[in-house]
């Protein structure tokens, strides 16, 4: 079971709202909207996705990493390395 399983409905609802934001962006381009308005909406959509990512990272640390710590140092190191790798990717994006 994944750490986010208990919040799956909430996460999917948030992703559906983000999907709507992306469709709105497409519409804005179709309508030749002002570039600053489009960029503002892109920023908002990006922040929403980052919010989902931070929530999932929190779930990962509290569930997967915690479980790995109970399994022993080797499993814990593997999960910590995974978390650090994904944090690095999130920071770069």
PDB file of N, CA, C and O in Angstrom:
ATOM      1  N   UNK A   1       0.847  -1.174   0.000  1.00  0.00           N
ATOM      2  CA  UNK A   1       0.000   0.000   0.000  1.00  0.00           C
ATOM      3  C   UNK A   1       0.899   1.246   0.000  1.00  0.00           C
ATOM      4  O   UNK A   1       1.889   1.303   0.729  1.00  0.00           O
ATOM      5  N   UNK A   2       0.552   2.222  -0.806  1.00  0.00           N
ATOM      6  CA  UNK A   2       1.319   3.451  -0.910  1.00  0.00           C
ATOM      7  C   UNK A   2       0.891   4.441   0.163  1.00  0.00           C
ATOM      8  O   UNK A   2      -0.238   4.395   0.651  1.00  0.00           O
ATOM      9  N   UNK A   3       1.807   5.339   0.524  1.00  0.00           N
ATOM     10  CA  UNK A   3       1.537   6.321   1.568  1.00  0.00           C
ATOM     11  C   UNK A   3       0.369   7.235   1.253  1.00  0.00           C
ATOM     12  O   UNK A   3      -0.295   7.732   2.163  1.00  0.00           O
ATOM     13  N   UNK A   4       0.115   7.461  -0.024  1.00  0.00           N
ATOM     14  CA  UNK A   4      -0.962   8.383  -0.407  1.00  0.00           C
ATOM     15  C   UNK A   4      -2.317   7.697  -0.525  1.00  0.00           C
ATOM     16  O   UNK A   4      -3.318   8.359  -0.797  1.00  0.00           O
ATOM     17  N   UNK A   5      -2.365   6.402  -0.329  1.00  0.00           N
ATOM     18  CA  UNK A   5      -3.604   5.641  -0.546  1.00  0.00           C
ATOM     19  C   UNK A   5      -4.790   6.199   0.227  1.00  0.00           C
ATOM     20  O   UNK A   5      -5.907   6.225  -0.291  1.00  0.00           O
ATOM     21  N   UNK A   6      -4.569   6.636   1.438  1.00  0.00           N
ATOM     22  CA  UNK A   6      -5.663   7.172   2.245  1.00  0.00           C
ATOM     23  C   UNK A   6      -6.176   8.514   1.755  1.00  0.00           C
ATOM     24  O   UNK A   6      -7.275   8.932   2.119  1.00  0.00           O
ATOM     25  N   UNK A   7      -5.383   9.197   0.925  1.00  0.00           N
ATOM     26  CA  UNK A   7      -5.761  10.517   0.409  1.00  0.00           C
ATOM     27  C   UNK A   7      -5.968  10.496  -1.101  1.00  0.00           C
ATOM     28  O   UNK A   7      -5.978  11.544  -1.747  1.00  0.00           O
ATOM     29  N   UNK A   8      -6.129   9.324  -1.647  1.00  0.00           N
ATOM     30  CA  UNK A   8      -6.214   9.179  -3.100  1.00  0.00           C
ATOM     31  C   UNK A   8      -7.336  10.015  -3.711  1.00  0.00           C
ATOM     32  O   UNK A   8      -7.132  10.667  -4.736  1.00  0.00           O
ATOM     33  N   UNK A   9      -8.509  10.003  -3.099  1.00  0.00           N
ATOM     34  CA  UNK A   9      -9.642  10.776  -3.635  1.00  0.00           C
ATOM     35  C   UNK A   9      -9.335  12.267  -3.631  1.00  0.00           C
ATOM     36  O   UNK A   9      -9.640  12.973  -4.592  1.00  0.00           O
ATOM     37  N   UNK A  10      -8.728  12.743  -2.545  1.00  0.00           N
ATOM     38  CA  UNK A  10      -8.365  14.158  -2.444  1.00  0.00           C
ATOM     39  C   UNK A  10      -7.331  14.530  -3.512  1.00  0.00           C
ATOM     40  O   UNK A  10      -7.450  15.564  -4.169  1.00  0.00           O
ATOM     41  N   UNK A  11      -6.328  13.684  -3.676  1.00  0.00           N
ATOM     42  CA  UNK A  11      -5.289  13.964  -4.670  1.00  0.00           C
ATOM     43  C   UNK A  11      -5.866  13.955  -6.082  1.00  0.00           C
ATOM     44  O   UNK A  11      -5.525  14.805  -6.905  1.00  0.00           O
ATOM     45  N   UNK A  12      -6.732  13.000  -6.355  1.00  0.00           N
ATOM     46  CA  UNK A  12      -7.329  12.945  -7.689  1.00  0.00           C
ATOM     47  C   UNK A  12      -8.208  14.164  -7.952  1.00  0.00           C
ATOM     48  O   UNK A  12      -8.243  14.675  -9.071  1.00  0.00           O
ATOM     49  N   UNK A  13      -8.910  14.626  -6.935  1.00  0.00           N
ATOM     50  CA  UNK A  13      -9.732  15.834  -7.097  1.00  0.00           C
ATOM     51  C   UNK A  13      -8.840  17.037  -7.407  1.00  0.00           C
ATOM     52  O   UNK A  13      -9.160  17.851  -8.273  1.00  0.00           O
ATOM     53  N   UNK A  14      -7.726  17.140  -6.696  1.00  0.00           N
ATOM     54  CA  UNK A  14      -6.794  18.249  -6.956  1.00  0.00           C
ATOM     55  C   UNK A  14      -6.230  18.155  -8.373  1.00  0.00           C
ATOM     56  O   UNK A  14      -6.110  19.168  -9.062  1.00  0.00           O
ATOM     57  N   UNK A  15      -5.889  16.953  -8.804  1.00  0.00           N
ATOM     58  CA  UNK A  15      -5.352  16.783 -10.159  1.00  0.00           C
ATOM     59  C   UNK A  15      -6.405  17.084 -11.221  1.00  0.00           C
ATOM     60  O   UNK A  15      -6.077  17.599 -12.290  1.00  0.00           O
ATOM     61  N   UNK A  16      -7.655  16.770 -10.937  1.00  0.00           N
ATOM     62  CA  UNK A  16      -8.717  17.127 -11.891  1.00  0.00           C
ATOM     63  C   UNK A  16      -8.856  18.641 -12.008  1.00  0.00           C
ATOM     64  O   UNK A  16      -9.077  19.164 -13.100  1.00  0.00           O
ATOM     65  N   UNK A  17      -8.727  19.352 -10.870  1.00  0.00           N
ATOM     66  CA  UNK A  17      -8.769  20.820 -10.925  1.00  0.00           C
ATOM     67  C   UNK A  17      -7.592  21.354 -11.733  1.00  0.00           C
ATOM     68  O   UNK A  17      -7.744  22.297 -12.510  1.00  0.00           O
ATOM     69  N   UNK A  18      -6.435  20.760 -11.553  1.00  0.00           N
ATOM     70  CA  UNK A  18      -5.252  21.173 -12.315  1.00  0.00           C
ATOM     71  C   UNK A  18      -5.453  20.881 -13.794  1.00  0.00           C
ATOM     72  O   UNK A  18      -5.066  21.680 -14.646  1.00  0.00           O
ATOM     73  N   UNK A  19      -6.056  19.742 -14.098  1.00  0.00           N
ATOM     74  CA  UNK A  19      -6.368  19.408 -15.490  1.00  0.00           C
ATOM     75  C   UNK A  19      -7.270  20.487 -16.097  1.00  0.00           C
ATOM     76  O   UNK A  19      -7.093  20.881 -17.249  1.00  0.00           O
ATOM     77  N   UNK A  20      -8.231  20.955 -15.312  1.00  0.00           N
ATOM     78  CA  UNK A  20      -9.102  22.034 -15.770  1.00  0.00           C
ATOM     79  C   UNK A  20      -8.319  23.314 -16.006  1.00  0.00           C
ATOM     80  O   UNK A  20      -8.593  24.047 -16.957  1.00  0.00           O
ATOM     81  N   UNK A  21      -7.344  23.586 -15.143  1.00  0.00           N
ATOM     82  CA  UNK A  21      -6.503  24.767 -15.339  1.00  0.00           C
ATOM     83  C   UNK A  21      -5.723  24.658 -16.652  1.00  0.00           C
ATOM     84  O   UNK A  21      -5.585  25.644 -17.377  1.00  0.00           O
ATOM     85  N   UNK A  22      -5.222  23.477 -16.953  1.00  0.00           N
ATOM     86  CA  UNK A  22      -4.462  23.280 -18.195  1.00  0.00           C
ATOM     87  C   UNK A  22      -5.381  23.454 -19.402  1.00  0.00           C
ATOM     88  O   UNK A  22      -4.992  24.063 -20.398  1.00  0.00           O
ATOM     89  N   UNK A  23      -6.583  22.928 -19.314  1.00  0.00           N
ATOM     90  CA  UNK A  23      -7.545  23.140 -20.412  1.00  0.00           C
ATOM     91  C   UNK A  23      -7.841  24.632 -20.569  1.00  0.00           C
ATOM     92  O   UNK A  23      -7.987  25.128 -21.686  1.00  0.00           O
ATOM     93  N   UNK A  24      -7.930  25.344 -19.437  1.00  0.00           N
ATOM     94  CA  UNK A  24      -8.136  26.787 -19.485  1.00  0.00           C
ATOM     95  C   UNK A  24      -6.972  27.489 -20.170  1.00  0.00           C
ATOM     96  O   UNK A  24      -7.175  28.455 -20.906  1.00  0.00           O
ATOM     97  N   UNK A  25      -5.768  27.013 -19.935  1.00  0.00           N
ATOM     98  CA  UNK A  25      -4.593  27.566 -20.613  1.00  0.00           C
ATOM     99  C   UNK A  25      -4.690  27.372 -22.124  1.00  0.00           C
ATOM    100  O   UNK A  25      -4.390  28.281 -22.898  1.00  0.00           O
ATOM    101  N   UNK A  26      -5.105  26.192 -22.526  1.00  0.00           N
ATOM    102  CA  UNK A  26      -5.269  25.924 -23.960  1.00  0.00           C
ATOM    103  C   UNK A  26      -6.294  26.875 -24.570  1.00  0.00           C
ATOM    104  O   UNK A  26      -6.096  27.410 -25.661  1.00  0.00           O
ATOM    105  N   UNK A  27      -7.399  27.074 -23.841  1.00  0.00           N
ATOM    106  CA  UNK A  27      -8.434  27.997 -24.304  1.00  0.00           C
ATOM    107  C   UNK A  27      -7.890  29.415 -24.421  1.00  0.00           C
ATOM    108  O   UNK A  27      -8.184  30.129 -25.380  1.00  0.00           O
ATOM    109  N   UNK A  28      -7.095  29.812 -23.435  1.00  0.00           N
ATOM    110  CA  UNK A  28      -6.517  31.158 -23.459  1.00  0.00           C
ATOM    111  C   UNK A  28      -5.669  31.361 -24.718  1.00  0.00           C
ATOM    112  O   UNK A  28      -5.707  32.424 -25.338  1.00  0.00           O
ATOM    113  N   UNK A  29      -4.911  30.337 -25.083  1.00  0.00           N
ATOM    114  CA  UNK A  29      -4.104  30.437 -26.302  1.00  0.00           C
ATOM    115  C   UNK A  29      -4.986  30.478 -27.537  1.00  0.00           C
ATOM    116  O   UNK A  29      -4.733  31.246 -28.465  1.00  0.00           O
ATOM    117  N   UNK A  30      -6.030  29.644 -27.547  1.00  0.00           N
ATOM    118  CA  UNK A  30      -6.965  29.655 -28.678  1.00  0.00           C
ATOM    119  C   UNK A  30      -7.602  31.028 -28.853  1.00  0.00           C
ATOM    120  O   UNK A  30      -7.882  31.462 -29.970  1.00  0.00           O
ATOM    121  N   UNK A  31      -7.825  31.701 -27.727  1.00  0.00           N
ATOM    122  CA  UNK A  31      -8.485  33.009 -27.757  1.00  0.00           C
ATOM    123  C   UNK A  31      -7.491  34.169 -27.896  1.00  0.00           C
ATOM    124  O   UNK A  31      -7.872  35.337 -27.819  1.00  0.00           O
ATOM    125  N   UNK A  32      -6.222  33.834 -28.100  1.00  0.00           N
ATOM    126  CA  UNK A  32      -5.171  34.856 -28.229  1.00  0.00           C
ATOM    127  C   UNK A  32      -5.159  35.835 -27.056  1.00  0.00           C
ATOM    128  O   UNK A  32      -5.072  37.048 -27.246  1.00  0.00           O
ATOM    129  N   UNK A  33      -5.247  35.294 -25.854  1.00  0.00           N
ATOM    130  CA  UNK A  33      -5.232  36.136 -24.650  1.00  0.00           C
ATOM    131  C   UNK A  33      -3.855  36.751 -24.438  1.00  0.00           C
ATOM    132  O   UNK A  33      -2.851  36.265 -24.961  1.00  0.00           O
ATOM    133  N   UNK A  34      -3.830  37.806 -23.677  1.00  0.00           N
ATOM    134  CA  UNK A  34      -2.609  38.556 -23.371  1.00  0.00           C
ATOM    135  C   UNK A  34      -1.588  37.629 -22.704  1.00  0.00           C
ATOM    136  O   UNK A  34      -1.925  36.858 -21.805  1.00  0.00           O
ATOM    137  N   UNK A  35      -0.333  37.719 -23.162  1.00  0.00           N
ATOM    138  CA  UNK A  35       0.691  36.776 -22.714  1.00  0.00           C
ATOM    139  C   UNK A  35       0.896  36.804 -21.191  1.00  0.00           C
ATOM    140  O   UNK A  35       1.136  35.757 -20.590  1.00  0.00           O
ATOM    141  N   UNK A  36       0.810  37.952 -20.576  1.00  0.00           N
ATOM    142  CA  UNK A  36       0.991  38.032 -19.123  1.00  0.00           C
ATOM    143  C   UNK A  36      -0.117  37.276 -18.400  1.00  0.00           C
ATOM    144  O   UNK A  36       0.133  36.640 -17.376  1.00  0.00           O
ATOM    145  N   UNK A  37      -1.343  37.340 -18.926  1.00  0.00           N
ATOM    146  CA  UNK A  37      -2.445  36.585 -18.329  1.00  0.00           C
ATOM    147  C   UNK A  37      -2.187  35.083 -18.436  1.00  0.00           C
ATOM    148  O   UNK A  37      -2.448  34.335 -17.494  1.00  0.00           O
ATOM    149  N   UNK A  38      -1.678  34.648 -19.580  1.00  0.00           N
ATOM    150  CA  UNK A  38      -1.368  33.223 -19.775  1.00  0.00           C
ATOM    151  C   UNK A  38      -0.250  32.810 -18.826  1.00  0.00           C
ATOM    152  O   UNK A  38      -0.338  31.766 -18.180  1.00  0.00           O
ATOM    153  N   UNK A  39       0.789  33.616 -18.738  1.00  0.00           N
ATOM    154  CA  UNK A  39       1.907  33.295 -17.852  1.00  0.00           C
ATOM    155  C   UNK A  39       1.484  33.263 -16.387  1.00  0.00           C
ATOM    156  O   UNK A  39       1.978  32.439 -15.617  1.00  0.00           O
ATOM    157  N   UNK A  40       0.586  34.140 -16.002  1.00  0.00           N
ATOM    158  CA  UNK A  40       0.067  34.133 -14.631  1.00  0.00           C
ATOM    159  C   UNK A  40      -0.661  32.827 -14.351  1.00  0.00           C
ATOM    160  O   UNK A  40      -0.503  32.238 -13.283  1.00  0.00           O
ATOM    161  N   UNK A  41      -1.457  32.379 -15.311  1.00  0.00           N
ATOM    162  CA  UNK A  41      -2.183  31.121 -15.139  1.00  0.00           C
ATOM    163  C   UNK A  41      -1.213  29.931 -15.119  1.00  0.00           C
ATOM    164  O   UNK A  41      -1.422  28.976 -14.371  1.00  0.00           O
ATOM    165  N   UNK A  42      -0.165  29.985 -15.931  1.00  0.00           N
ATOM    166  CA  UNK A  42       0.848  28.924 -15.911  1.00  0.00           C
ATOM    167  C   UNK A  42       1.493  28.856 -14.530  1.00  0.00           C
ATOM    168  O   UNK A  42       1.701  27.769 -13.991  1.00  0.00           O
ATOM    169  N   UNK A  43       1.808  30.009 -13.964  1.00  0.00           N
ATOM    170  CA  UNK A  43       2.404  30.057 -12.626  1.00  0.00           C
ATOM    171  C   UNK A  43       1.471  29.441 -11.597  1.00  0.00           C
ATOM    172  O   UNK A  43       1.915  28.687 -10.731  1.00  0.00           O
ATOM    173  N   UNK A  44       0.204  29.747 -11.679  1.00  0.00           N
ATOM    174  CA  UNK A  44      -0.782  29.198 -10.759  1.00  0.00           C
ATOM    175  C   UNK A  44      -0.872  27.677 -10.885  1.00  0.00           C
ATOM    176  O   UNK A  44      -0.938  26.965  -9.884  1.00  0.00           O
ATOM    177  N   UNK A  45      -0.873  27.197 -12.105  1.00  0.00           N
ATOM    178  CA  UNK A  45      -0.946  25.759 -12.358  1.00  0.00           C
ATOM    179  C   UNK A  45       0.302  25.056 -11.836  1.00  0.00           C
ATOM    180  O   UNK A  45       0.220  23.975 -11.253  1.00  0.00           O
ATOM    181  N   UNK A  46       1.444  25.674 -12.048  1.00  0.00           N
ATOM    182  CA  UNK A  46       2.700  25.114 -11.558  1.00  0.00           C
ATOM    183  C   UNK A  46       2.689  25.010 -10.039  1.00  0.00           C
ATOM    184  O   UNK A  46       3.094  23.988  -9.484  1.00  0.00           O
ATOM    185  N   UNK A  47       2.230  26.060  -9.361  1.00  0.00           N
ATOM    186  CA  UNK A  47       2.154  26.032  -7.893  1.00  0.00           C
ATOM    187  C   UNK A  47       1.197  24.930  -7.416  1.00  0.00           C
ATOM    188  O   UNK A  47       1.458  24.266  -6.412  1.00  0.00           O
ATOM    189  N   UNK A  48       0.105  24.745  -8.134  1.00  0.00           N
ATOM    190  CA  UNK A  48      -0.841  23.691  -7.758  1.00  0.00           C
ATOM    191  C   UNK A  48      -0.191  22.315  -7.876  1.00  0.00           C
ATOM    192  O   UNK A  48      -0.356  21.474  -6.992  1.00  0.00           O
ATOM    193  N   UNK A  49       0.540  22.083  -8.950  1.00  0.00           N
ATOM    194  CA  UNK A  49       1.241  20.805  -9.121  1.00  0.00           C
ATOM    195  C   UNK A  49       2.311  20.623  -8.049  1.00  0.00           C
ATOM    196  O   UNK A  49       2.493  19.523  -7.527  1.00  0.00           O
ATOM    197  N   UNK A  50       3.008  21.693  -7.728  1.00  0.00           N
ATOM    198  CA  UNK A  50       4.022  21.607  -6.675  1.00  0.00           C
ATOM    199  C   UNK A  50       3.380  21.259  -5.336  1.00  0.00           C
ATOM    200  O   UNK A  50       3.961  20.525  -4.537  1.00  0.00           O
ATOM    201  N   UNK A  51       2.189  21.784  -5.094  1.00  0.00           N
ATOM    202  CA  UNK A  51       1.472  21.452  -3.866  1.00  0.00           C
ATOM    203  C   UNK A  51       1.143  19.968  -3.785  1.00  0.00           C
ATOM    204  O   UNK A  51       1.268  19.354  -2.726  1.00  0.00           O
ATOM    205  N   UNK A  52       0.724  19.398  -4.900  1.00  0.00           N
ATOM    206  CA  UNK A  52       0.451  17.957  -4.945  1.00  0.00           C
ATOM    207  C   UNK A  52       1.742  17.186  -4.688  1.00  0.00           C
ATOM    208  O   UNK A  52       1.749  16.214  -3.933  1.00  0.00           O
ATOM    209  N   UNK A  53       2.829  17.616  -5.313  1.00  0.00           N
ATOM    210  CA  UNK A  53       4.114  16.935  -5.152  1.00  0.00           C
ATOM    211  C   UNK A  53       4.588  16.975  -3.704  1.00  0.00           C
ATOM    212  O   UNK A  53       5.057  15.964  -3.180  1.00  0.00           O
ATOM    213  N   UNK A  54       4.471  18.123  -3.057  1.00  0.00           N
ATOM    214  CA  UNK A  54       4.901  18.239  -1.664  1.00  0.00           C
ATOM    215  C   UNK A  54       4.044  17.338  -0.769  1.00  0.00           C
ATOM    216  O   UNK A  54       4.561  16.704   0.150  1.00  0.00           O
ATOM    217  N   UNK A  55       2.753  17.284  -1.034  1.00  0.00           N
ATOM    218  CA  UNK A  55       1.881  16.398  -0.265  1.00  0.00           C
ATOM    219  C   UNK A  55       2.245  14.935  -0.449  1.00  0.00           C
ATOM    220  O   UNK A  55       2.239  14.164   0.510  1.00  0.00           O
ATOM    221  N   UNK A  56       2.559  14.557  -1.668  1.00  0.00           N
ATOM    222  CA  UNK A  56       2.943  13.164  -1.916  1.00  0.00           C
ATOM    223  C   UNK A  56       4.295  12.852  -1.287  1.00  0.00           C
ATOM    224  O   UNK A  56       4.511  11.750  -0.781  1.00  0.00           O
ATOM    225  N   UNK A  57       5.198  13.817  -1.318  1.00  0.00           N
ATOM    226  CA  UNK A  57       6.494  13.617  -0.671  1.00  0.00           C
ATOM    227  C   UNK A  57       6.315  13.444   0.834  1.00  0.00           C
ATOM    228  O   UNK A  57       6.964  12.597   1.447  1.00  0.00           O
ATOM    229  N   UNK A  58       5.448  14.234   1.417  1.00  0.00           N
ATOM    230  CA  UNK A  58       5.141  14.102   2.838  1.00  0.00           C
ATOM    231  C   UNK A  58       4.612  12.706   3.133  1.00  0.00           C
ATOM    232  O   UNK A  58       5.050  12.061   4.085  1.00  0.00           O
ATOM    233  N   UNK A  59       3.671  12.238   2.316  1.00  0.00           N
ATOM    234  CA  UNK A  59       3.131  10.886   2.496  1.00  0.00           C
ATOM    235  C   UNK A  59       4.227   9.836   2.366  1.00  0.00           C
ATOM    236  O   UNK A  59       4.268   8.873   3.131  1.00  0.00           O
ATOM    237  N   UNK A  60       5.112  10.027   1.395  1.00  0.00           N
ATOM    238  CA  UNK A  60       6.197   9.062   1.167  1.00  0.00           C
ATOM    239  C   UNK A  60       7.099   8.965   2.396  1.00  0.00           C
ATOM    240  O   UNK A  60       7.426   7.870   2.852  1.00  0.00           O
ATOM    241  N   UNK A  61       7.494  10.114   2.923  1.00  0.00           N
ATOM    242  CA  UNK A  61       8.390  10.110   4.079  1.00  0.00           C
ATOM    243  C   UNK A  61       7.695   9.500   5.287  1.00  0.00           C
ATOM    244  O   UNK A  61       8.280   8.686   6.001  1.00  0.00           O
ATOM    245  N   UNK A  62       6.446   9.894   5.516  1.00  0.00           N
ATOM    246  CA  UNK A  62       5.739   9.416   6.708  1.00  0.00           C
ATOM    247  C   UNK A  62       5.324   7.954   6.618  1.00  0.00           C
ATOM    248  O   UNK A  62       5.108   7.312   7.646  1.00  0.00           O
ATOM    249  N   UNK A  63       5.210   7.423   5.421  1.00  0.00           N
ATOM    250  CA  UNK A  63       4.772   6.040   5.276  1.00  0.00           C
ATOM    251  C   UNK A  63       5.922   5.142   4.811  1.00  0.00           C
ATOM    252  O   UNK A  63       6.369   4.264   5.549  1.00  0.00           O
ATOM    253  N   UNK A  64       6.386   5.365   3.603  1.00  0.00           N
ATOM    254  CA  UNK A  64       7.379   4.467   3.000  1.00  0.00           C
ATOM    255  C   UNK A  64       8.726   4.526   3.713  1.00  0.00           C
ATOM    256  O   UNK A  64       9.322   3.489   4.008  1.00  0.00           O
ATOM    257  N   UNK A  65       9.206   5.738   3.989  1.00  0.00           N
ATOM    258  CA  UNK A  65      10.505   5.858   4.656  1.00  0.00           C
ATOM    259  C   UNK A  65      10.408   5.324   6.086  1.00  0.00           C
ATOM    260  O   UNK A  65      11.294   4.605   6.547  1.00  0.00           O
ATOM    261  N   UNK A  66       9.334   5.678   6.779  1.00  0.00           N
ATOM    262  CA  UNK A  66       9.171   5.182   8.150  1.00  0.00           C
ATOM    263  C   UNK A  66       9.139   3.654   8.184  1.00  0.00           C
ATOM    264  O   UNK A  66       9.778   3.039   9.038  1.00  0.00           O
ATOM    265  N   UNK A  67       8.398   3.041   7.260  1.00  0.00           N
ATOM    266  CA  UNK A  67       8.355   1.575   7.196  1.00  0.00           C
ATOM    267  C   UNK A  67       9.734   0.998   6.905  1.00  0.00           C
ATOM    268  O   UNK A  67      10.115  -0.022   7.480  1.00  0.00           O
ATOM    269  N   UNK A  68      10.477   1.640   6.021  1.00  0.00           N
ATOM    270  CA  UNK A  68      11.813   1.151   5.678  1.00  0.00           C
ATOM    271  C   UNK A  68      12.757   1.244   6.876  1.00  0.00           C
ATOM    272  O   UNK A  68      13.605   0.372   7.066  1.00  0.00           O
ATOM    273  N   UNK A  69      12.617   2.278   7.670  1.00  0.00           N
ATOM    274  CA  UNK A  69      13.457   2.420   8.869  1.00  0.00           C
ATOM    275  C   UNK A  69      13.228   1.240   9.800  1.00  0.00           C
ATOM    276  O   UNK A  69      14.171   0.727  10.402  1.00  0.00           O
ATOM    277  N   UNK A  70      11.985   0.811   9.919  1.00  0.00           N
ATOM    278  CA  UNK A  70      11.672  -0.338  10.774  1.00  0.00           C
ATOM    279  C   UNK A  70      12.254  -1.634  10.216  1.00  0.00           C
ATOM    280  O   UNK A  70      12.494  -2.580  10.967  1.00  0.00           O
ATOM    281  N   UNK A  71      12.483  -1.681   8.901  1.00  0.00           N
ATOM    282  CA  UNK A  71      13.048  -2.882   8.273  1.00  0.00           C
ATOM    283  C   UNK A  71      14.561  -2.976   8.441  1.00  0.00           C
ATOM    284  O   UNK A  71      15.139  -4.056   8.313  1.00  0.00           O
ATOM    285  N   UNK A  72      15.190  -1.862   8.723  1.00  0.00           N
ATOM    286  CA  UNK A  72      16.630  -1.896   8.939  1.00  0.00           C
ATOM    287  C   UNK A  72      17.360  -0.829   8.141  1.00  0.00           C
ATOM    288  O   UNK A  72      16.775  -0.174   7.278  1.00  0.00           O
ATOM    289  N   UNK A  73      18.653  -0.660   8.438  1.00  0.00           N
ATOM    290  CA  UNK A  73      19.431   0.434   7.848  1.00  0.00           C
ATOM    291  C   UNK A  73      19.533   0.389   6.319  1.00  0.00           C
ATOM    292  O   UNK A  73      19.497   1.434   5.670  1.00  0.00           O
ATOM    293  N   UNK A  74      19.657  -0.790   5.746  1.00  0.00           N
ATOM    294  CA  UNK A  74      19.800  -0.883   4.288  1.00  0.00           C
ATOM    295  C   UNK A  74      18.529  -0.411   3.578  1.00  0.00           C
ATOM    296  O   UNK A  74      18.599   0.367   2.626  1.00  0.00           O
ATOM    297  N   UNK A  75      17.384  -0.878   4.037  1.00  0.00           N
ATOM    298  CA  UNK A  75      16.106  -0.464   3.446  1.00  0.00           C
ATOM    299  C   UNK A  75      15.876   1.025   3.690  1.00  0.00           C
ATOM    300  O   UNK A  75      15.374   1.730   2.814  1.00  0.00           O
ATOM    301  N   UNK A  76      16.239   1.497   4.869  1.00  0.00           N
ATOM    302  CA  UNK A  76      16.066   2.916   5.198  1.00  0.00           C
ATOM    303  C   UNK A  76      16.923   3.779   4.282  1.00  0.00           C
ATOM    304  O   UNK A  76      16.450   4.783   3.750  1.00  0.00           O
ATOM    305  N   UNK A  77      18.184   3.390   4.095  1.00  0.00           N
ATOM    306  CA  UNK A  77      19.076   4.156   3.218  1.00  0.00           C
ATOM    307  C   UNK A  77      18.529   4.225   1.797  1.00  0.00           C
ATOM    308  O   UNK A  77      18.615   5.264   1.142  1.00  0.00           O
ATOM    309  N   UNK A  78      17.968   3.121   1.325  1.00  0.00           N
ATOM    310  CA  UNK A  78      17.409   3.085  -0.037  1.00  0.00           C
ATOM    311  C   UNK A  78      16.246   4.078  -0.171  1.00  0.00           C
ATOM    312  O   UNK A  78      16.179   4.827  -1.146  1.00  0.00           O
ATOM    313  N   UNK A  79      15.344   4.084   0.796  1.00  0.00           N
ATOM    314  CA  UNK A  79      14.190   4.989   0.737  1.00  0.00           C
ATOM    315  C   UNK A  79      14.600   6.444   0.922  1.00  0.00           C
ATOM    316  O   UNK A  79      14.040   7.333   0.282  1.00  0.00           O
ATOM    317  N   UNK A  80      15.566   6.689   1.787  1.00  0.00           N
ATOM    318  CA  UNK A  80      16.056   8.058   1.968  1.00  0.00           C
ATOM    319  C   UNK A  80      16.697   8.548   0.677  1.00  0.00           C
ATOM    320  O   UNK A  80      16.482   9.691   0.272  1.00  0.00           O
ATOM    321  N   UNK A  81      17.488   7.686   0.023  1.00  0.00           N
ATOM    322  CA  UNK A  81      18.105   8.055  -1.258  1.00  0.00           C
ATOM    323  C   UNK A  81      17.045   8.376  -2.310  1.00  0.00           C
ATOM    324  O   UNK A  81      17.182   9.339  -3.064  1.00  0.00           O
ATOM    325  N   UNK A  82      15.985   7.563  -2.354  1.00  0.00           N
ATOM    326  CA  UNK A  82      14.880   7.844  -3.286  1.00  0.00           C
ATOM    327  C   UNK A  82      14.274   9.211  -3.009  1.00  0.00           C
ATOM    328  O   UNK A  82      14.038   9.995  -3.928  1.00  0.00           O
ATOM    329  N   UNK A  83      14.026   9.487  -1.740  1.00  0.00           N
ATOM    330  CA  UNK A  83      13.415  10.769  -1.367  1.00  0.00           C
ATOM    331  C   UNK A  83      14.333  11.928  -1.742  1.00  0.00           C
ATOM    332  O   UNK A  83      13.868  12.939  -2.268  1.00  0.00           O
ATOM    333  N   UNK A  84      15.621  11.793  -1.480  1.00  0.00           N
ATOM    334  CA  UNK A  84      16.564  12.860  -1.828  1.00  0.00           C
ATOM    335  C   UNK A  84      16.638  13.073  -3.334  1.00  0.00           C
ATOM    336  O   UNK A  84      16.721  14.210  -3.800  1.00  0.00           O
ATOM    337  N   UNK A  85      16.609  11.986  -4.093  1.00  0.00           N
ATOM    338  CA  UNK A  85      16.619  12.103  -5.563  1.00  0.00           C
ATOM    339  C   UNK A  85      15.394  12.850  -6.076  1.00  0.00           C
ATOM    340  O   UNK A  85      15.509  13.717  -6.942  1.00  0.00           O
ATOM    341  N   UNK A  86      14.228  12.517  -5.545  1.00  0.00           N
ATOM    342  CA  UNK A  86      13.014  13.179  -6.028  1.00  0.00           C
ATOM    343  C   UNK A  86      12.976  14.634  -5.577  1.00  0.00           C
ATOM    344  O   UNK A  86      12.484  15.495  -6.307  1.00  0.00           O
ATOM    345  N   UNK A  87      13.486  14.917  -4.390  1.00  0.00           N
ATOM    346  CA  UNK A  87      13.562  16.318  -3.932  1.00  0.00           C
ATOM    347  C   UNK A  87      14.458  17.103  -4.878  1.00  0.00           C
ATOM    348  O   UNK A  87      14.122  18.224  -5.258  1.00  0.00           O
ATOM    349  N   UNK A  88      15.589  16.531  -5.260  1.00  0.00           N
ATOM    350  CA  UNK A  88      16.499  17.211  -6.194  1.00  0.00           C
ATOM    351  C   UNK A  88      15.812  17.484  -7.528  1.00  0.00           C
ATOM    352  O   UNK A  88      15.977  18.557  -8.109  1.00  0.00           O
ATOM    353  N   UNK A  89      15.042  16.510  -8.012  1.00  0.00           N
ATOM    354  CA  UNK A  89      14.309  16.716  -9.287  1.00  0.00           C
ATOM    355  C   UNK A  89      13.243  17.795  -9.136  1.00  0.00           C
ATOM    356  O   UNK A  89      13.051  18.605 -10.043  1.00  0.00           O
ATOM    357  N   UNK A  90      12.553  17.812  -8.009  1.00  0.00           N
ATOM    358  CA  UNK A  90      11.522  18.832  -7.773  1.00  0.00           C
ATOM    359  C   UNK A  90      12.132  20.229  -7.694  1.00  0.00           C
ATOM    360  O   UNK A  90      11.553  21.193  -8.193  1.00  0.00           O
ATOM    361  N   UNK A  91      13.271  20.331  -7.083  1.00  0.00           N
ATOM    362  CA  UNK A  91      13.938  21.623  -6.961  1.00  0.00           C
ATOM    363  C   UNK A  91      14.379  22.135  -8.331  1.00  0.00           C
ATOM    364  O   UNK A  91      14.280  23.329  -8.611  1.00  0.00           O
ATOM    365  N   UNK A  92      14.865  21.234  -9.180  1.00  0.00           N
ATOM    366  CA  UNK A  92      15.319  21.628 -10.514  1.00  0.00           C
ATOM    367  C   UNK A  92      14.182  22.027 -11.444  1.00  0.00           C
ATOM    368  O   UNK A  92      14.385  22.777 -12.399  1.00  0.00           O
ATOM    369  N   UNK A  93      12.991  21.525 -11.161  1.00  0.00           N
ATOM    370  CA  UNK A  93      11.881  21.779 -12.093  1.00  0.00           C
ATOM    371  C   UNK A  93      11.252  23.132 -11.910  1.00  0.00           C
ATOM    372  O   UNK A  93      10.311  23.477 -12.625  1.00  0.00           O
TER     373      UNK A  93
END
